[in-house]
Amino acid sequence: MNSRPRNRKEQLTDAAAELFRRHGYHGVSVNDIAAAAGVTGPAVYRHFRGKQDVLAHVLLTGLDKFGLVTDQALAQPEPLPALVSSVSALAVERREITALWRWQGRHLDKADQIKIVKRGAELMGDWVSALRDARPDLALPEAELLSWAALSVFGSVADHHVSLPKRRFEQLLGRMACAVFRSSLPESPVSTRHEWQRPPVQLSRREELLTVATRLFRERGYRDVSMEDIGAAAGIAGPSVYRHFDGKAELLMAAGYRMADRLQMDARRVIENAPSPREALTGLVASYVDIVWRSDDLLSVFASELGNVPDRDRKELVKVQRAYVAEWVTLLRTVAPDLPEPEARIAVHAALTIVNDLTRTPRVTTRPGLVVELTGLAVAVLDTAAEAGSGNDAHGRRDEIRRMAAGEHVAQKGLRRGPGRVGPQAGSG
């Protein structure tokens, strides 16, 4: 008689999803997945060909679950409020599901990558249609931007371990997503990525290698890049790279510290020059958007490859990351003293994730005013959390979305600094 539970594959999938969320693909082994599910390593191979097959199954079944929740919500009389409510609950229950779309598909074979991209596009298409039904005046590109940003609010819970009582957590996520859905983007934005003929800059060989390595780490993943690859991309022999760096690990550490230094230095500049906590916070948002926009390779490596940094340096970089987030949290709670610390941290992560995700989302990165728009969306999320205070408004999000249909949209603003503003003034630090 076979005593194996019928849902063993589902148990393995759930265990793998949580491990991949916490440790990344390369930080998890088949034996880790087996141990988390309470079985032996060989038992995993009864259901999967290997770790890559596990990841593909995690992503595809997760997207199926996400799609089912979306379909059920959109069948309701008020689709968008139902969608916000359902996805808020799903994000709290299964933190990894709402972030599946941005997991590293490079670890999968081409066929699985195509399936995942197709399902993700169908899912986002449903969100965009629901938003445009609620806001008929919204053009397709703007609806796509707001839908991606709302998805990032929900997906942000996969990037931290902060928790709240279930109902409060759902309400806070719902209110922040509504703030995004209700945002009015500036009309005819001026391009914020200036295309001009820059004079050639002669980089030092060390700087050139760091730039090349960071790009390759982002495109292929740290483990799939060799010193020979880095040398070839820089136009030198692989062994010559060792004259400047001891190995890949030193290059990765240098990239991490470079990003950390940029964030810390500009945060200090903004805070020291701001006339008030409110201006400091909006300035900090603008600073982050600008740095990420100009340093997307560094951000990607800083955010996703820390598991490959040696322990001592990894702990130091994690400490720097947490200190940077704490700076935002402190400023937000100074602006909104009644906002509890856990809610503030959740809101800050949501704002950061909008920026991190959308600067790497090809569907929106060609928008000429994206920097200003992202600043406004991140500020809108923080502003909503500040206004929510304790986060116990049980009716706010449905009322907010109903007002969309009545044409009562919310212009992006800077933490109650007046209507029509999109974050801080241009050029305000």
N, C-alpha and C positions, 0 to 999 in steps of 0.2 A: 504493500500500500504506500502510495506517495504522500509523505507528510509535508511536502513543501507547500507553503501558502500560495493560493492562486494569484495573489497580488504582489509576488516577489519582485517582478520587473518594475512595478510601480514604486515599491519601497526603495529599490536601488536608484530609480530615477529621482525620487525626492531627496534621497541622501546625497546623490551626486550634485543636484542643483544647489543645495545649501553649501556644499564643500567648494564648488566652483565659484560661488558668490563670494565666499570668505577668502579663498586662497588663490583663485585664478586657475586656469587650466593646467599650467605646468606645475603648480604647487600641490596638485592632487594626483595620487596614484590609484590604480585599480584596487590595490589592497586597502587604501584609505576608504574608498567607496564601500568595499565589502565590509570593513569593520564598522562603519557608520550604520550599515543596514543589518549588522549582526550575522553576517555569513563569512565564509572563507573566500579568498581571492579567486580560486578556480570556479566558484559558484557563479561569479559574475559572467564568466564566459559561456554559461548556459543560455544567457539572454542577450549578450552583446559580443561583437567581434573584438572589441577592445575599447580603450578610453575614448578614442575619437568617435566611435559609434555611440557610446554613452552620451557624449556631448551633443551629438546630432539629435538623439532621441529626447534629451532634456529640452533642447531648443524647440523642436517641432511639436512635442506634446504640450510644452508651456504655451507656445503661440496658439495651439488649438484651444487650450483652456481660456486664454485671454480672448480669443475670437468668440468662443461660446458665450462668455460673460457679456461681451460687446453686443452680440446678436440679440441676446435676451433683453438687454437694456433698450436697444433701439426698437424693439417690438412694443414697448410700453407707450401709453398715450402721450407722455412727456419724455421723449427719448433722451435729450441731453441731461436733464436732472437725474434720470435713471442711470445714465452712463456714469456720471460723476459719482453717484452713490455706490454703484456696483463696483467700479474700479477702485474706489477708496477702500472698500471692504476687502477686495482681492489683494491690494497692495499691502494692507496690514496683515492679512492672513498668510500670504506667500510673497515675501519681500522680493524674491528674485524674478518673479514672473513679469512684472511691469518694466523690468530693465533688460529683458532677454534680447530685445532688438539690437542692443549695442554691445552684446558680448562678441568676443573676437571670432568672427567667422573664418578667419584665416587658418584656424586649426582644422577645418572641415574640408572634405573633398568638394570639387566644383558642383557636383549634382546636388549635394545637400545645401551648399551656399545658395544656389539658385532657388531651391524650394523655400528657404528661410526668407530670402529677399522678397519672393513673390507673396508669401503669406503676410509678411510685415507690411508690404505695400497695400494689400487688400484691407488689412486691419486699419491702417491709417486713412485709407480712402473712406471707410465707413465713418470714422471720427470727423473727417472734414465735411462729409455730407451732412452729418447731424448738426455740426456747428453752423453751416450755411443755411440749414433749415430754420435754425433759431435766430440767425442773423442774416437775412436775405441780402442785406446791403454789402456783405463782406465778399471781397474778390477772392478767387481761388488761392492765389499765392499768399495772401494775408491769412486765410483760413488754415492753410498748411502750416505756416509759421506758428500760429497760436496753438494748433493741435499738437505739433511736435513739442512745444514748450510745456503744454499741459501734461503730455506723456512724461516729460522729464521730471515734473513735480512728483508724479506717482513713482517713477523709477528711482528717484533720489533715495528712497528708503532702503534700497539695496546697497547703498554706499556707507551706511553707518549702523550703529547698534542702539541708537536712542529709541526708547519706547515710551508709550503712554497707555493708560486704560483704553481698551479697544475702541469704544465709542468716541472718546475725545480725539484719539488719533485719526479716526476716519473723518471726523468733522473738520479737523485742521487741514488735512490733505484736500478735502472737498472745497473748503473755502479758498485755499491757495489756487487750486485748479480753476475755480470760478473766476478768480481775479485775473487769471491769464485769459480765459475764454472771453471775458467781458472787456478786455483791453482794446482801446482804439489806437491804432498805430498812426504815426505821423503821416500826413499826405506828402507824396512826392519827395521822399527824403533825399538829401544830398549825399552823394557817395562818400563813405567814410574810409574806403581803401583807395588811397590816391595812386593812380597809375601814371607815373612820370618817369622820364628817362634818368634813372639814377646813375651817377658816376660810378665806375667800378671801384670796389673796395678791396684792397689787398689784405686778405686775412693771413694771419700767421699760420704756419703749418698745423700747429696744435689746435688753433681755433677752427681751421678748415676740417680737421679730422673729427672734432667734436660735433660740428654741424652735420657732417655726412653721417656719422654714426647715429646721431639722434634721429635723423630721417629714416635710416634703415631699420633702427629698432622699432620705430613706429609702424613702418610699412610691413615688416616681416615678423616682428617679435624678437626679443633679445636672443633667445636660444637658437633662432634660425639665422643669425648673422655671425659670420666669422671675421677674424681680423683680416683675412685675405679679402673678404668682401668689402670691408671698410677701406683698405688700401686701394683696391681697384677703383672704387667709387671716387676716391680722392686723387687718382692718377699716380699712385706710387705702389711699390711692391709691398705685400703684406708684412714681411719682416720689418720694413722701415717704420711701420706704425709703432713698434715697440721702442723706438727712440724717444717717443713723446708720451706714451702711456704703457703701463706695465701689462695691461690686458683689457679685455672687454669690461670687466668689472669696474676698473678705474674710469673708463669712458662713461659707463652708466652712472657711477657716483658723481662724476663731474657734471653730467646733465642734470641730475637731481638737485645738486647744490646750486647750480646756475639758476634753475627755476625758483628754488626757495629764496635765494638772495634777491632776485628781482621782485618777488612778491613782498618780502619783508621790507626792503628798502623803500619801495613805493608806498606801502602802507604807512610807514613811519612818516614819510613826507606829507601824505594826505592828512594824517591825524594831527601832526604838529602845526599845519597851516590852516586847519578848518576852524571857523569862528564858533561852531557849536557841534554837539554830538550828532545832530541831524545832518548837518553838512558833511561831517566826517564820514558818516555811514554812506550817504549817497556818493560821496567822493571815492570811498573805498570800493563801492560797486563799480563805478566808472573805471577806476584804476585796474581792477581785476579783469573786466571785459577787455580793456585795451591791451593788457599784457598777454592775455590768453589769445587774443586775435592775432597778435604779432609773434606769438611763440607757441603755435599749436603743436609742433613736433615735441618741444620740451614738455608741454603740459601732458601730452599723451604718455610720454615715457615716465614722467613724474607720477602720474596717476596710476598707470597700469603695470609698471615693471619693477616696483619696489621689492617685490618678492625675490628678485634676483640679485639684489644688493646684499653684500656681506652684512652679517647681523649687526655689528656695531654701528655701521653707517646707516643701515635701515632704521634702527631705533632712533637715531638722531634725526633722520629725515621725517619719520613719523611724528616725532616730537615737534618739529618745525611746522608740519601740516596742522597738527592739532592746535598749536599756538596761534596760527593764522586764523583758523576757524573761530577760536576763542575770542580773538580780537573783534570779529564781526558780532559774535554773540553778546559780548560786553557792550558794544555800541548800540545794538538793537535794544537791549534791556535798559540802557540809559535813556534812549528815546521813549521806550514803552516800559516803565518801571513795573507795571502790573503783569507783564508777560512772564510766566514761569520759565525757568531756565531750560527744561526739556523742550517746550514748545519753540523757544527761541532757536535752539540748536537744530531742530527739525526744519524750521523755516530757512535758516541760513544754508543748510545742505540743499534744500530745494532750489534756492536762488543760485547757488554755485553750480548745481547740476544743469540748470537751464543753460548757463553760459558754456559749461564744459561740453555738453551734448551738441548744442546747436552750432557751435563753431566748428564741429566736425561732421555736420549733417549736410551732404552735398545738395540736397533739395533746397536748402535755404542760404547756403554760404555765398551765393551770387547776388543776394539782395544788396543794393547799394547803401542802404542805411542800417545794416544789420547791427553795427556796434551801438548805435543810439537805441535801436529797438530792443536789443538784449538788455541794455542798461535799464530801460524802462520796465521791461517785464520782470527782471530780478527785483527791482525796487517795488513793483506792485505786489509781489509775493511777500516781501518783508513788511510792507505797509499793511497788508491784510492780516498778517499774523499779529502785528502790533495792535490793530484795531480789535482783533478777536479777544485779546487779553487772555482770559482763562480758557478760551476755546470751547466754551459750553453752549454756543448758539446753535440750537438744534434745527432751526428753520432757515438760517441765513442762506445756505447755498441754493436751496430750491427757489427762494424768493429772488435771489440774485439772477438765476438763469431765466426765470419767468420775465424779469425786467428786460432781458435781451430782446425778447419778442416784441416788447413795447418800444424798442428803440432806445432804451436808457443804457447806453454803453458807458464805460468808464475810460476816460482819457488817461494815458499813462502819466504818472506823476511821481514826485519825489518825496515820499514820506510826509504827506499832508502839506506839501509846499505850494499847493494851489493847482487849479485845473489846467490841463493843457501842457503841463511840463512833462518832459521825459527824462527822469533822473535829474542829475545836476546840470547846470548851465554848461554849454559847450566850452571846453577849455578850462573848466573850474577845477581840476584835480580832485 
